């Protein structure tokens, strides 16, 4: 077939092609930047506990092993470091799956009151270390059935309660309350009277690896991924998450869930 394209059309096509390529390159650049940043954050997070473990093991091998009390203490600390690493790797695994949309939710009908009880049982010891009282209003004697992925919701509550303990005051409180909303929904609130969060940080809380206090939080053993995991899980359920906080007074994280008959 003869080529009948005129010069103007040809120029237009070339320009269109160039535009598309430019967008493609920009997208690739953003993705590359994202990957680089993610890897940078990951190695940064892993470094601290790895060096801690290495430090204790080297000291043991250098002779500390001969002292029975020190041996036990250092081995326990090294073990803590390894636990920390496992925690970070698990969080990384979860966030990678959540961000890729690879996480299938396993919806069932379950009693959220039981999940609150499980989470409190799991974290009771942690709370006791700071003498923090875990409270759940006794009015919830009846089951509250919801439709969601039970394991994931337990993780959401665990992360939120864990944060409220980490950032809670000695002798403080963490309270979970549940309230009915319209449209067959409930809202679950986790409230603490701890350190609170300054206004300017609130919009960034759910970002991966974001921490208000870079040094302090690290010693408490978080991965900086807790809240971003929470947000992803709630959004995968097509539900909403909210935060309210007053610096110096405390914070409240809340999320909605679908009720089940
Ligand atoms: P981390 O692993 O550091 O706990 P998260 O994603 O769970 O990471 O939380 C991000 C940051 O949000 C924390 O480092 C902390 O600064 C702040 N934060 C989260 N929950 C609370 C809370 N209940 N009270 C005060 N600050 C909080």
Boltz pocket constraint, residues with backbone or C-beta under 6 A from the ligand:
constraints:
  - pocket:
      binder: B
      contacts: [[A, 159], [A, 160], [A, 163], [A, 164], [A, 165], [A, 167], [A, 168], [A, 192], [A, 194], [A, 195], [A, 196], [A, 197], [A, 205], [A, 207], [A, 210], [A, 211], [A, 212], [A, 213], [A, 217], [A, 221], [A, 222], [A, 223], [A, 224], [A, 225], [A, 226], [A, 227], [A, 228], [A, 251]]
      max_distance: 6.0
